[in-house]
Amino acid sequence: MGNSCCGDQRSMPTKSSASAANRARLAYFDALPPGVQEATVESVYDGDTLTIRERGRARVRLLGIDTPELKEREPYAKEAAAYTRQLCAPNTRVWLQTPRGGDGTDRYGRTLAFVFVADVSRGSGYICVNIAILEEGLGSFYAPAGSTTTYRDELLQAQQRALRERRNVWSSVNVRAQVVCTRNGIAFHRPDCKLIARSNPRNLRRLSAEKALEEGHSSCRECKPLM
């Protein structure tokens, strides 16, 4: 990967105050966070995975989000991949912010990161691709158990904005549907999901899908309650 820039200490980028349009976009930042590493895009696999030229063409998994799966032909998978390619076309310079602590990779060996690109439409500032994808309604918030997500508030706000506007993946979702969460779990499920079949009823709570999303829960990958 490229050289680190802006120092070694990690901090949040500064939000823009330059214009109303910039303020309205949660994905826009005035400056890069300290300690980011520069890289060059080789290709984009899907909405939340890309390959960089550095580190032997390492794969990068975008943190804090989950986009529809291309291989399963899920709705809006192609649109999510196309949007990420739009922001991260081949040869695009990007800056990666990796998690504090740990080795910054997942079980598949992919580098976990928030990805920033220059905001070429404005000629200044940067776009956090992870947040932008949620703003477009082309993915959902996702934080695996035990993880801490640097831009949790911004990601959830972006998701809520897209949900309210029924953008893309949210255009046909029944967010009033009743789902079930375990007390300490990160996912929400259909009431008949086999993953919670043996759970103590006292440890389960029913709520709307919309409320579960507001709280930062993710859709169960087994029962897929939003599909």
N, CA and C atoms as a LAMMPS dump frame, in Angstrom:
ITEM: TIMESTEP
0
ITEM: NUMBER OF ATOMS
681
ITEM: BOX BOUNDS ff ff ff
-5.0000000000000000e+02 5.0000000000000000e+02
-5.0000000000000000e+02 5.0000000000000000e+02
-5.0000000000000000e+02 5.0000000000000000e+02
ITEM: ATOMS id mol type element x y z
1 1 1 N 0.838 -1.183 0
2 1 2 C 0 0 0
3 1 3 C 0.876 1.235 0
4 2 1 N 0.321 2.348 -0.359
5 2 2 C 1.107 3.574 -0.444
6 2 3 C 1.526 4.093 0.898
7 3 1 N 2.272 5.149 0.892
8 3 2 C 2.746 5.742 2.13
9 3 3 C 1.603 6.369 2.896
10 4 1 N 1.727 6.34 4.233
11 4 2 C 0.752 7.036 5.061
12 4 3 C 0.91 8.525 4.855
13 5 1 N -0.194 9.245 4.97
14 5 2 C -0.114 10.697 4.886
15 5 3 C -0.789 11.3 6.089
16 6 1 N -0.482 12.541 6.318
17 6 2 C -1.173 13.318 7.351
18 6 3 C -0.842 12.876 8.761
19 7 1 N 0.271 12.152 8.993
20 7 2 C 0.648 11.78 10.344
21 7 3 C 0.149 10.4 10.708
22 8 1 N 0.473 9.952 11.925
23 8 2 C 0.136 8.601 12.342
24 8 3 C -1.089 8.527 13.229
25 9 1 N -1.448 9.598 13.885
26 9 2 C -2.585 9.571 14.801
27 9 3 C -3.881 9.613 14.012
28 10 1 N -4.821 8.718 14.344
29 10 2 C -6.08 8.665 13.634
30 10 3 C -7.076 9.63 14.275
31 11 1 N -7.827 10.307 13.449
32 11 2 C -8.899 11.163 13.946
33 11 3 C -9.937 11.285 12.874
34 12 1 N -11.067 11.877 13.22
35 12 2 C -12.151 12.023 12.272
36 12 3 C -11.833 13.135 11.29
37 13 1 N -12.202 12.957 9.993
38 13 2 C -12.054 14.056 9.059
39 13 3 C -12.949 15.209 9.471
40 14 1 N -12.637 16.384 8.973
41 14 2 C -13.423 17.57 9.287
42 14 3 C -14.58 17.708 8.32
43 15 1 N -15.786 17.89 8.839
44 15 2 C -16.946 18.09 7.99
45 15 3 C -16.869 19.441 7.307
46 16 1 N -17.393 19.501 6.11
47 16 2 C -17.35 20.738 5.344
48 16 3 C -18.36 21.753 5.838
49 17 1 N -17.998 23.023 5.748
50 17 2 C -18.95 24.105 5.976
51 17 3 C -18.966 25.026 4.762
52 18 1 N -18.424 24.526 3.645
53 18 2 C -18.242 25.366 2.469
54 18 3 C -19.54 25.718 1.777
55 19 1 N -20.501 24.803 1.772
56 19 2 C -21.739 25.076 1.061
57 19 3 C -22.863 24.248 1.628
58 20 1 N -24.092 24.684 1.361
59 20 2 C -25.253 23.939 1.837
60 20 3 C -25.292 22.556 1.21
61 21 1 N -24.893 22.472 -0.062
62 21 2 C -24.906 21.183 -0.748
63 21 3 C -23.951 20.206 -0.085
64 22 1 N -22.753 20.68 0.258
65 22 2 C -21.79 19.815 0.921
66 22 3 C -22.269 19.42 2.309
67 23 1 N -22.84 20.352 3.037
68 23 2 C -23.323 20.044 4.382
69 23 3 C -24.409 18.985 4.326
70 24 1 N -25.199 19.01 3.248
71 24 2 C -26.316 18.085 3.14
72 24 3 C -25.856 16.662 2.857
73 25 1 N -24.656 16.497 2.338
74 25 2 C -24.171 15.167 1.997
75 25 3 C -23.29 14.623 3.104
76 26 1 N -23.759 13.577 3.756
77 26 2 C -23.04 13.015 4.889
78 26 3 C -21.692 12.431 4.485
79 27 1 N -21.569 12.011 3.239
80 27 2 C -20.338 11.364 2.787
81 27 3 C -19.214 12.347 2.496
82 28 1 N -19.51 13.647 2.495
83 28 2 C -18.503 14.648 2.132
84 28 3 C -17.671 15.055 3.345
85 29 1 N -16.354 15.142 3.165
86 29 2 C -15.435 15.59 4.202
87 29 3 C -14.457 16.603 3.617
88 30 1 N -14.131 17.591 4.42
89 30 2 C -13.153 18.599 4.003
90 30 3 C -11.762 18.02 3.803
91 31 1 N -11.352 17.154 4.727
92 31 2 C -9.964 16.689 4.747
93 31 3 C -9.904 15.199 5.038
94 32 1 N -8.788 14.597 4.66
95 32 2 C -8.57 13.188 4.957
96 32 3 C -8.225 13.009 6.43
97 33 1 N -8.594 11.861 7.016
98 33 2 C -8.185 11.605 8.399
99 33 3 C -6.692 11.318 8.466
100 34 1 N -6.031 11.703 9.541
101 34 2 C -4.608 11.383 9.694
102 34 3 C -4.371 9.876 9.639
103 35 1 N -3.243 9.488 9.074
104 35 2 C -2.859 8.086 9.07
105 35 3 C -3.423 7.256 7.941
106 36 1 N -4.193 7.865 7.03
107 36 2 C -4.71 7.07 5.915
108 36 3 C -3.57 6.624 5.008
109 37 1 N -3.806 5.564 4.268
110 37 2 C -2.798 5.06 3.345
111 37 3 C -3.308 5.176 1.917
112 38 1 N -2.451 5.691 1.074
113 38 2 C -2.819 5.919 -0.32
114 38 3 C -2.664 4.637 -1.128
115 39 1 N -3.586 4.433 -2.068
116 39 2 C -3.525 3.259 -2.932
117 39 3 C -4.154 3.599 -4.278
118 40 1 N -4.046 2.671 -5.218
119 40 2 C -4.609 2.851 -6.555
120 40 3 C -5.555 1.699 -6.863
121 41 1 N -6.731 2.024 -7.356
122 41 2 C -7.73 0.994 -7.652
123 41 3 C -7.317 0.191 -8.878
124 42 1 N -7.362 -1.122 -8.731
125 42 2 C -7.159 -2.03 -9.863
126 42 3 C -8.508 -2.371 -10.497
127 43 1 N -9.477 -2.768 -9.649
128 43 2 C -10.794 -3.137 -10.152
129 43 3 C -11.787 -3.166 -9.001
130 44 1 N -13.061 -3.206 -9.339
131 44 2 C -14.136 -3.326 -8.352
132 44 3 C -14.852 -4.645 -8.594
133 45 1 N -14.992 -5.441 -7.534
134 45 2 C -15.661 -6.741 -7.661
135 45 3 C -17.167 -6.595 -7.514
136 46 1 N -17.578 -5.943 -6.43
137 46 2 C -19.002 -5.695 -6.208
138 46 3 C -19.145 -4.411 -5.407
139 47 1 N -20.327 -4.174 -4.844
140 47 2 C -20.567 -2.905 -4.174
141 47 3 C -19.683 -2.628 -2.987
142 48 1 N -19.216 -3.671 -2.297
143 48 2 C -18.413 -3.442 -1.096
144 48 3 C -17.028 -4.083 -1.135
145 49 1 N -16.568 -4.471 -2.309
146 49 2 C -15.25 -5.094 -2.427
147 49 3 C -14.523 -4.576 -3.663
148 50 1 N -13.286 -4.163 -3.469
149 50 2 C -12.469 -3.727 -4.603
150 50 3 C -11.052 -4.264 -4.442
151 51 1 N -10.294 -4.167 -5.516
152 51 2 C -8.903 -4.618 -5.514
153 51 3 C -7.989 -3.431 -5.769
154 52 1 N -6.914 -3.344 -4.989
155 52 2 C -5.925 -2.286 -5.192
156 52 3 C -4.659 -2.888 -5.788
157 53 1 N -3.822 -2.06 -6.379
158 53 2 C -2.603 -2.546 -7.016
159 53 3 C -1.515 -2.873 -6.005
160 54 1 N -1.584 -2.224 -4.86
161 54 2 C -0.566 -2.416 -3.838
162 54 3 C -0.78 -3.746 -3.1
163 55 1 N 0.252 -4.154 -2.356
164 55 2 C 0.209 -5.38 -1.554
165 55 3 C -0.185 -6.595 -2.389
166 56 1 N 0.397 -6.696 -3.574
167 56 2 C 0.126 -7.849 -4.418
168 56 3 C -1.322 -7.938 -4.845
169 57 1 N -1.885 -6.785 -5.205
170 57 2 C -3.29 -6.695 -5.614
171 57 3 C -4.227 -7.178 -4.499
172 58 1 N -4.096 -6.54 -3.363
173 58 2 C -4.917 -6.887 -2.201
174 58 3 C -6.375 -6.515 -2.426
175 59 1 N -7.249 -7.348 -1.888
176 59 2 C -8.672 -7.033 -1.915
177 59 3 C -9.026 -6.203 -0.687
178 60 1 N -9.916 -5.246 -0.883
179 60 2 C -10.346 -4.36 0.195
180 60 3 C -11.843 -4.53 0.399
181 61 1 N -12.235 -4.796 1.635
182 61 2 C -13.651 -4.914 2.003
183 61 3 C -14.059 -3.649 2.723
184 62 1 N -15.064 -2.947 2.192
185 62 2 C -15.51 -1.695 2.795
186 62 3 C -16.159 -1.962 4.146
187 63 1 N -15.675 -1.258 5.16
188 63 2 C -16.164 -1.431 6.525
189 63 3 C -17.545 -0.813 6.731
190 64 1 N -18.307 -1.414 7.631
191 64 2 C -19.545 -0.798 8.106
192 64 3 C -20.742 -0.926 7.198
193 65 1 N -20.574 -1.598 6.058
194 65 2 C -21.689 -1.722 5.123
195 65 3 C -21.758 -3.13 4.552
196 66 1 N -22.918 -3.449 3.998
197 66 2 C -23.111 -4.702 3.286
198 66 3 C -23.967 -4.393 2.07
199 67 1 N -23.51 -4.775 0.891
200 67 2 C -24.269 -4.507 -0.327
201 67 3 C -24.838 -5.811 -0.884
202 68 1 N -25.859 -5.729 -1.729
203 68 2 C -26.457 -6.938 -2.309
204 68 3 C -25.415 -7.788 -3.036
205 69 1 N -25.609 -9.113 -2.967
206 69 2 C -24.637 -10.054 -3.521
207 69 3 C -24.857 -10.282 -5.013
208 70 1 N -23.794 -10.068 -5.791
209 70 2 C -23.869 -10.328 -7.229
210 70 3 C -24.074 -11.81 -7.527
211 71 1 N -23.328 -12.663 -6.831
212 71 2 C -23.379 -14.092 -7.147
213 71 3 C -24.738 -14.698 -6.831
214 72 1 N -25.482 -14.076 -5.923
215 72 2 C -26.824 -14.551 -5.598
216 72 3 C -27.902 -13.784 -6.355
217 73 1 N -27.46 -12.896 -7.228
218 73 2 C -28.366 -12.106 -8.064
219 73 3 C -29.412 -11.361 -7.239
220 74 1 N -28.972 -10.814 -6.126
221 74 2 C -29.888 -10.062 -5.274
222 74 3 C -30.246 -8.732 -5.925
223 75 1 N -31.455 -8.226 -5.654
224 75 2 C -31.87 -6.946 -6.238
225 75 3 C -30.878 -5.832 -5.907
226 76 1 N -30.574 -5.034 -6.892
227 76 2 C -29.698 -3.869 -6.805
228 76 3 C -28.223 -4.22 -6.626
229 77 1 N -27.872 -5.492 -6.784
230 77 2 C -26.455 -5.867 -6.706
231 77 3 C -25.658 -5.228 -7.839
232 78 1 N -26.21 -5.254 -9.042
233 78 2 C -25.514 -4.652 -10.183
234 78 3 C -25.406 -3.142 -10.024
235 79 1 N -26.471 -2.527 -9.514
236 79 2 C -26.455 -1.077 -9.325
237 79 3 C -25.434 -0.664 -8.272
238 80 1 N -25.337 -1.459 -7.193
239 80 2 C -24.353 -1.161 -6.147
240 80 3 C -22.935 -1.273 -6.69
241 81 1 N -22.679 -2.326 -7.452
242 81 2 C -21.35 -2.5 -8.04
243 81 3 C -21.031 -1.369 -9.013
244 82 1 N -22.027 -0.974 -9.801
245 82 2 C -21.811 0.105 -10.772
246 82 3 C -21.52 1.427 -10.076
247 83 1 N -22.191 1.678 -8.957
248 83 2 C -21.969 2.927 -8.23
249 83 3 C -20.559 2.964 -7.641
250 84 1 N -20.124 1.841 -7.076
251 84 2 C -18.767 1.787 -6.532
252 84 3 C -17.734 1.942 -7.646
253 85 1 N -18.006 1.356 -8.802
254 85 2 C -17.093 1.544 -9.948
255 85 3 C -17.069 2.995 -10.407
256 86 1 N -18.198 3.661 -10.296
257 86 2 C -18.253 5.075 -10.674
258 86 3 C -17.336 5.911 -9.796
259 87 1 N -17.334 5.625 -8.497
260 87 2 C -16.486 6.365 -7.564
261 87 3 C -15.043 5.872 -7.574
262 88 1 N -14.869 4.592 -7.843
263 88 2 C -13.544 3.961 -7.732
264 88 3 C -13.169 3.273 -9.041
265 89 1 N -13.175 4.027 -10.108
266 89 2 C -12.807 3.472 -11.414
267 89 3 C -11.347 3.025 -11.402
268 90 1 N -10.955 2.106 -12.29
269 90 2 C -9.55 1.701 -12.363
270 90 3 C -8.628 2.911 -12.493
271 91 1 N -7.516 2.852 -11.799
272 91 2 C -6.491 3.907 -11.754
273 91 3 C -6.85 5.061 -10.818
274 92 1 N -8.021 5.007 -10.184
275 92 2 C -8.396 6.059 -9.241
276 92 3 C -7.517 5.995 -7.997
277 93 1 N -7.059 7.14 -7.557
278 93 2 C -6.313 7.216 -6.304
279 93 3 C -7.303 7.21 -5.151
280 94 1 N -7.088 6.348 -4.176
281 94 2 C -7.954 6.256 -3.005
282 94 3 C -7.1 6.314 -1.749
283 95 1 N -7.761 6.581 -0.626
284 95 2 C -7.094 6.601 0.673
285 95 3 C -7.862 5.683 1.604
286 96 1 N -7.14 4.784 2.251
287 96 2 C -7.751 3.77 3.099
288 96 3 C -7.527 4.088 4.568
289 97 1 N -8.612 4.066 5.323
290 97 2 C -8.53 4.204 6.772
291 97 3 C -8.895 2.858 7.37
292 98 1 N -7.924 2.215 7.995
293 98 2 C -8.125 0.881 8.546
294 98 3 C -8.483 0.965 10.026
295 99 1 N -9.035 -0.118 10.601
296 99 2 C -9.475 -0.08 12
297 99 3 C -8.328 0.165 12.965
298 100 1 N -8.653 0.751 14.083
299 100 2 C -7.666 0.915 15.156
300 100 3 C -7.377 -0.449 15.766
301 101 1 N -6.104 -0.785 15.889
302 101 2 C -5.74 -2.062 16.486
303 101 3 C -6.006 -3.215 15.53
304 102 1 N -5.566 -4.408 15.896
305 102 2 C -5.79 -5.571 15.059
306 102 3 C -4.955 -5.52 13.791
307 103 1 N -5.156 -6.537 12.93
308 103 2 C -4.365 -6.582 11.705
309 103 3 C -5.107 -5.995 10.519
310 104 1 N -6.357 -5.581 10.717
311 104 2 C -7.085 -4.907 9.658
312 104 3 C -7.517 -5.79 8.511
313 105 1 N -7.631 -7.112 8.746
314 105 2 C -8.111 -8.014 7.707
315 105 3 C -9.244 -8.88 8.241
316 106 1 N -10.072 -9.395 7.316
317 106 2 C -11.139 -10.298 7.734
318 106 3 C -10.695 -11.741 7.544
319 107 1 N -11.589 -12.692 7.767
320 107 2 C -11.218 -14.11 7.706
321 107 3 C -10.853 -14.568 6.298
322 108 1 N -11.212 -13.758 5.305
323 108 2 C -10.855 -14.078 3.925
324 108 3 C -9.555 -13.396 3.492
325 109 1 N -8.923 -12.694 4.431
326 109 2 C -7.677 -12.012 4.124
327 109 3 C -7.841 -10.668 3.448
328 110 1 N -9.063 -10.176 3.383
329 110 2 C -9.301 -8.877 2.754
330 110 3 C -8.995 -7.743 3.728
331 111 1 N -8.405 -6.685 3.23
332 111 2 C -8.136 -5.501 4.038
333 111 3 C -9.453 -4.8 4.341
334 112 1 N -9.698 -4.515 5.61
335 112 2 C -10.921 -3.824 6.026
336 112 3 C -10.637 -2.334 6.106
337 113 1 N -11.468 -1.532 5.472
338 113 2 C -11.147 -0.103 5.43
339 113 3 C -12.346 0.761 5.081
340 114 1 N -12.246 2.013 5.518
341 114 2 C -13.08 3.077 4.968
342 114 3 C -12.294 3.647 3.802
343 115 1 N -12.951 3.813 2.686
344 115 2 C -12.289 4.238 1.452
345 115 3 C -12.708 5.664 1.106
346 116 1 N -11.723 6.519 0.912
347 116 2 C -11.971 7.917 0.54
348 116 3 C -11.473 8.169 -0.875
349 117 1 N -12.232 8.967 -1.623
350 117 2 C -11.816 9.409 -2.954
351 117 3 C -11.958 10.922 -3.018
352 118 1 N -11.196 11.538 -3.905
353 118 2 C -11.328 12.984 -4.099
354 118 3 C -12.699 13.291 -4.69
355 119 1 N -13.31 14.382 -4.232
356 119 2 C -14.606 14.798 -4.77
357 119 3 C -14.357 15.619 -6.032
358 120 1 N -14.259 14.929 -7.155
359 120 2 C -13.915 15.605 -8.41
360 120 3 C -15.042 16.507 -8.897
361 121 1 N -16.272 16.229 -8.476
362 121 2 C -17.392 17.056 -8.932
363 121 3 C -17.321 18.465 -8.359
364 122 1 N -16.68 18.605 -7.199
365 122 2 C -16.572 19.914 -6.555
366 122 3 C -15.175 20.503 -6.675
367 123 1 N -14.22 19.676 -6.987
368 123 2 C -12.86 20.171 -7.117
369 123 3 C -12.138 20.317 -5.799
370 124 1 N -12.768 19.904 -4.71
371 124 2 C -12.127 19.951 -3.395
372 124 3 C -12.847 18.985 -2.474
373 125 1 N -12.166 18.613 -1.391
374 125 2 C -12.772 17.715 -0.425
375 125 3 C -12.737 16.264 -0.876
376 126 1 N -13.347 15.419 -0.051
377 126 2 C -13.284 13.976 -0.259
378 126 3 C -14.644 13.34 0.01
379 127 1 N -14.86 12.194 -0.598
380 127 2 C -16.072 11.414 -0.394
381 127 3 C -15.694 10.101 0.276
382 128 1 N -16.381 9.776 1.362
383 128 2 C -16.227 8.457 1.973
384 128 3 C -17.159 7.508 1.22
385 129 1 N -16.574 6.586 0.491
386 129 2 C -17.356 5.7 -0.369
387 129 3 C -18.343 4.875 0.448
388 130 1 N -17.926 4.407 1.609
389 130 2 C -18.791 3.589 2.461
390 130 3 C -20.09 4.318 2.778
391 131 1 N -19.969 5.574 3.216
392 131 2 C -21.146 6.365 3.578
393 131 3 C -21.968 6.694 2.342
394 132 1 N -21.288 7.012 1.239
395 132 2 C -21.985 7.374 0.004
396 132 3 C -22.877 6.239 -0.485
397 133 1 N -22.413 5.013 -0.359
398 133 2 C -23.205 3.863 -0.792
399 133 3 C -24.505 3.771 0.001
400 134 1 N -24.425 4.013 1.306
401 134 2 C -25.642 3.977 2.12
402 134 3 C -26.551 5.142 1.794
403 135 1 N -25.988 6.309 1.514
404 135 2 C -26.804 7.465 1.132
405 135 3 C -27.594 7.193 -0.142
406 136 1 N -27.011 6.414 -1.035
407 136 2 C -27.677 6.09 -2.296
408 136 3 C -28.694 4.96 -2.14
409 137 1 N -28.765 4.382 -0.95
410 137 2 C -29.683 3.268 -0.751
411 137 3 C -29.241 2.011 -1.476
412 138 1 N -27.94 1.823 -1.602
413 138 2 C -27.405 0.673 -2.326
414 138 3 C -26.717 -0.326 -1.408
415 139 1 N -26.988 -0.213 -0.123
416 139 2 C -26.44 -1.134 0.852
417 139 3 C -27.057 -0.851 2.204
418 140 1 N -26.66 -1.639 3.191
419 140 2 C -27.172 -1.451 4.547
420 140 3 C -26.018 -1.454 5.536
421 141 1 N -26.264 -0.882 6.7
422 141 2 C -25.256 -0.832 7.76
423 141 3 C -24.946 -2.244 8.224
424 142 1 N -23.664 -2.514 8.478
425 142 2 C -23.264 -3.836 8.948
426 142 3 C -22.033 -3.723 9.83
427 143 1 N -22.174 -4.169 11.067
428 143 2 C -21.056 -4.175 12.014
429 143 3 C -21.035 -5.534 12.7
430 144 1 N -20.096 -6.407 12.344
431 144 2 C -20.026 -7.734 12.951
432 144 3 C -19.908 -7.667 14.467
433 145 1 N -20.321 -8.727 15.123
434 145 2 C -20.28 -8.781 16.58
435 145 3 C -18.878 -8.502 17.09
436 146 1 N -18.8 -7.655 18.101
437 146 2 C -17.525 -7.344 18.723
438 146 3 C -16.733 -6.261 18.029
439 147 1 N -17.236 -5.763 16.902
440 147 2 C -16.492 -4.737 16.172
441 147 3 C -16.955 -3.346 16.582
442 148 1 N -16.088 -2.381 16.393
443 148 2 C -16.452 -0.988 16.594
444 148 3 C -16.314 -0.287 15.26
445 149 1 N -17.293 0.511 14.923
446 149 2 C -17.31 1.155 13.616
447 149 3 C -17.063 2.64 13.771
448 150 1 N -16.007 3.124 13.138
449 150 2 C -15.588 4.512 13.303
450 150 3 C -16.692 5.482 12.932
451 151 1 N -17.35 5.304 11.848
452 151 2 C -18.347 6.286 11.415
453 151 3 C -19.775 5.769 11.614
454 152 1 N -19.997 5.113 12.724
455 152 2 C -21.302 4.501 12.987
456 152 3 C -22.443 5.505 12.842
457 153 1 N -22.332 6.663 13.484
458 153 2 C -23.418 7.647 13.436
459 153 3 C -23.688 8.11 12.012
460 154 1 N -22.625 8.418 11.27
461 154 2 C -22.792 8.883 9.892
462 154 3 C -23.392 7.798 9.005
463 155 1 N -22.948 6.56 9.203
464 155 2 C -23.474 5.451 8.415
465 155 3 C -24.958 5.232 8.685
466 156 1 N -25.331 5.258 9.959
467 156 2 C -26.739 5.057 10.296
468 156 3 C -27.603 6.211 9.806
469 157 1 N -27.083 7.433 9.9
470 157 2 C -27.835 8.585 9.384
471 157 3 C -28.026 8.477 7.876
472 158 1 N -26.987 8.039 7.179
473 158 2 C -27.084 7.871 5.729
474 158 3 C -28.113 6.805 5.377
475 159 1 N -28.097 5.711 6.123
476 159 2 C -29.075 4.65 5.887
477 159 3 C -30.489 5.143 6.141
478 160 1 N -30.677 5.884 7.235
479 160 2 C -32.013 6.384 7.563
480 160 3 C -32.513 7.36 6.505
481 161 1 N -31.623 8.169 5.982
482 161 2 C -32.021 9.114 4.929
483 161 3 C -32.497 8.364 3.69
484 162 1 N -31.737 7.358 3.281
485 162 2 C -32.119 6.572 2.106
486 162 3 C -33.412 5.805 2.352
487 163 1 N -33.577 5.32 3.574
488 163 2 C -34.783 4.577 3.919
489 163 3 C -36.013 5.478 3.863
490 164 1 N -35.892 6.683 4.426
491 164 2 C -37.017 7.631 4.398
492 164 3 C -37.411 7.989 2.975
493 165 1 N -36.405 8.116 2.11
494 165 2 C -36.655 8.501 0.724
495 165 3 C -36.939 7.299 -0.167
496 166 1 N -36.922 6.097 0.427
497 166 2 C -37.184 4.853 -0.303
498 166 3 C -36.288 4.738 -1.542
499 167 1 N -35.022 4.938 -1.322
500 167 2 C -34.07 4.903 -2.424
501 167 3 C -33.586 3.478 -2.684
502 168 1 N -33.627 3.081 -3.929
503 168 2 C -33.059 1.818 -4.41
504 168 3 C -33.467 0.609 -3.573
505 169 1 N -32.564 0.003 -2.777
506 169 2 C -32.925 -1.232 -2.079
507 169 3 C -34.112 -1.047 -1.14
508 170 1 N -34.354 0.184 -0.716
509 170 2 C -35.447 0.441 0.221
510 170 3 C -36.768 0.754 -0.483
511 171 1 N -36.769 0.764 -1.799
512 171 2 C -37.966 1.181 -2.534
513 171 3 C -39.135 0.217 -2.377
514 172 1 N -38.848 -1.055 -2.143
515 172 2 C -39.934 -2.033 -2.044
516 172 3 C -39.92 -2.822 -0.741
517 173 1 N -39.109 -2.388 0.21
518 173 2 C -39.013 -3.097 1.491
519 173 3 C -40.14 -2.669 2.424
520 174 1 N -40.779 -3.633 3.058
521 174 2 C -41.807 -3.337 4.055
522 174 3 C -41.127 -3.134 5.407
523 175 1 N -40.795 -1.899 5.72
524 175 2 C -40.052 -1.624 6.951
525 175 3 C -40.933 -1.72 8.191
526 176 1 N -42.247 -1.869 7.987
527 176 2 C -43.145 -2.031 9.13
528 176 3 C -43.308 -3.495 9.532
529 177 1 N -42.732 -4.38 8.762
530 177 2 C -42.822 -5.807 9.075
531 177 3 C -42.221 -6.088 10.448
532 178 1 N -42.831 -7.014 11.17
533 178 2 C -42.337 -7.379 12.488
534 178 3 C -41.171 -8.353 12.369
535 179 1 N -40.098 -8.042 13.059
536 179 2 C -38.917 -8.892 13.082
537 179 3 C -38.559 -9.183 14.533
538 180 1 N -37.56 -10.034 14.715
539 180 2 C -37.158 -10.446 16.06
540 180 3 C -35.655 -10.245 16.229
541 181 1 N -35.277 -9.693 17.377
542 181 2 C -33.865 -9.532 17.741
543 181 3 C -33.601 -10.255 19.049
544 182 1 N -32.402 -10.82 19.18
545 182 2 C -31.988 -11.312 20.487
546 182 3 C -31.461 -10.126 21.284
547 183 1 N -31.411 -10.267 22.58
548 183 2 C -31.032 -9.142 23.442
549 183 3 C -29.636 -8.608 23.144
550 184 1 N -28.723 -9.498 22.837
551 184 2 C -27.341 -9.066 22.628
552 184 3 C -26.846 -9.3 21.206
553 185 1 N -27.752 -9.654 20.299
554 185 2 C -27.339 -9.954 18.938
555 185 3 C -27.218 -8.712 18.074
556 186 1 N -26.596 -8.875 16.906
557 186 2 C -26.433 -7.755 15.976
558 186 3 C -27.424 -7.831 14.822
559 187 1 N -28.094 -8.992 14.666
560 187 2 C -28.982 -9.197 13.524
561 187 3 C -30.445 -9.177 13.95
562 188 1 N -31.308 -8.925 12.969
563 188 2 C -32.743 -9.133 13.191
564 188 3 C -33.224 -10.215 12.234
565 189 1 N -34.264 -10.947 12.659
566 189 2 C -34.669 -12.172 11.985
567 189 3 C -36.168 -12.207 11.718
568 190 1 N -36.548 -13.093 10.808
569 190 2 C -37.952 -13.452 10.687
570 190 3 C -38.335 -14.215 11.953
571 191 1 N -39.592 -14.13 12.382
572 191 2 C -39.994 -14.844 13.599
573 191 3 C -39.741 -16.347 13.533
574 192 1 N -39.747 -16.933 12.315
575 192 2 C -39.548 -18.375 12.181
576 192 3 C -38.118 -18.748 11.784
577 193 1 N -37.185 -17.833 11.922
578 193 2 C -35.792 -18.114 11.548
579 193 3 C -35.222 -19.243 12.407
580 194 1 N -34.561 -20.201 11.753
581 194 2 C -34.032 -21.352 12.486
582 194 3 C -32.893 -20.976 13.424
583 195 1 N -32.256 -19.836 13.178
584 195 2 C -31.137 -19.431 14.032
585 195 3 C -31.586 -18.999 15.422
586 196 1 N -32.853 -18.663 15.562
587 196 2 C -33.35 -18.261 16.884
588 196 3 C -34.37 -19.252 17.43
589 197 1 N -34.525 -20.394 16.753
590 197 2 C -35.551 -21.37 17.134
591 197 3 C -35.365 -21.881 18.558
592 198 1 N -34.123 -21.988 19
593 198 2 C -33.859 -22.525 20.336
594 198 3 C -33.577 -21.438 21.366
595 199 1 N -33.757 -20.208 20.978
596 199 2 C -33.503 -19.105 21.911
597 199 3 C -34.592 -19.034 22.968
598 200 1 N -34.196 -18.647 24.158
599 200 2 C -35.165 -18.433 25.234
600 200 3 C -36.063 -17.265 24.847
601 201 1 N -37.379 -17.455 24.839
602 201 2 C -38.287 -16.362 24.473
603 201 3 C -38.049 -15.085 25.268
604 202 1 N -37.533 -15.229 26.487
605 202 2 C -37.274 -14.048 27.308
606 202 3 C -36.128 -13.207 26.743
607 203 1 N -35.305 -13.836 25.927
608 203 2 C -34.174 -13.117 25.341
609 203 3 C -34.484 -12.555 23.956
610 204 1 N -35.738 -12.681 23.545
611 204 2 C -36.147 -12.185 22.232
612 204 3 C -37.051 -10.976 22.386
613 205 1 N -36.974 -10.075 21.451
614 205 2 C -37.911 -8.954 21.432
615 205 3 C -38.369 -8.698 20.013
616 206 1 N -39.623 -8.352 19.899
617 206 2 C -40.216 -8.066 18.594
618 206 3 C -40.244 -6.559 18.373
619 207 1 N -39.968 -6.173 17.162
620 207 2 C -39.985 -4.762 16.796
621 207 3 C -40.134 -4.669 15.285
622 208 1 N -40.347 -3.469 14.796
623 208 2 C -40.451 -3.301 13.349
624 208 3 C -39.063 -3.351 12.725
625 209 1 N -39.011 -3.72 11.46
626 209 2 C -37.729 -3.717 10.751
627 209 3 C -37.12 -2.326 10.76
628 210 1 N -37.966 -1.307 10.642
629 210 2 C -37.474 0.07 10.64
630 210 3 C -36.775 0.406 11.951
631 211 1 N -37.372 -0.008 13.07
632 211 2 C -36.768 0.249 14.372
633 211 3 C -35.452 -0.517 14.518
634 212 1 N -35.442 -1.749 14.051
635 212 2 C -34.219 -2.551 14.125
636 212 3 C -33.092 -1.904 13.329
637 213 1 N -33.426 -1.368 12.161
638 213 2 C -32.424 -0.69 11.342
639 213 3 C -31.933 0.581 12.021
640 214 1 N -32.841 1.321 12.633
641 214 2 C -32.468 2.539 13.365
642 214 3 C -31.461 2.232 14.456
643 215 1 N -31.632 1.094 15.111
644 215 2 C -30.762 0.718 16.224
645 215 3 C -29.423 0.151 15.759
646 216 1 N -29.261 -0.023 14.456
647 216 2 C -27.996 -0.52 13.936
648 216 3 C -27.915 -2.023 13.788
649 217 1 N -29.064 -2.699 13.85
650 217 2 C -29.069 -4.14 13.608
651 217 3 C -28.994 -4.41 12.11
652 218 1 N -28.483 -5.567 11.759
653 218 2 C -28.35 -5.963 10.36
654 218 3 C -29.31 -7.097 10.041
655 219 1 N -29.723 -7.162 8.796
656 219 2 C -30.615 -8.229 8.353
657 219 3 C -29.907 -9.579 8.426
658 220 1 N -30.581 -10.574 9.006
659 220 2 C -30.017 -11.923 9.104
660 220 3 C -29.707 -12.458 7.704
661 221 1 N -28.52 -13.011 7.534
662 221 2 C -28.113 -13.516 6.225
663 221 3 C -28.697 -14.89 5.935
664 222 1 N -29.283 -15.513 6.953
665 222 2 C -29.891 -16.832 6.775
666 222 3 C -31.346 -16.708 6.321
667 223 1 N -32.159 -15.964 7.087
668 223 2 C -33.591 -15.871 6.769
669 223 3 C -33.943 -14.66 5.912
670 224 1 N -33.034 -13.704 5.79
671 224 2 C -33.207 -12.517 4.947
672 224 3 C -34.593 -11.879 5.111
673 225 1 N -34.857 -11.299 6.269
674 225 2 C -36.193 -10.775 6.568
675 225 3 C -36.635 -9.593 5.723
676 226 1 N -35.724 -8.944 5.017
677 226 2 C -36.111 -7.796 4.195
678 226 3 C -36.433 -8.19 2.757
679 227 1 N -36.284 -9.466 2.434
680 227 2 C -36.51 -9.901 1.051
681 227 3 C -37.811 -10.693 0.937
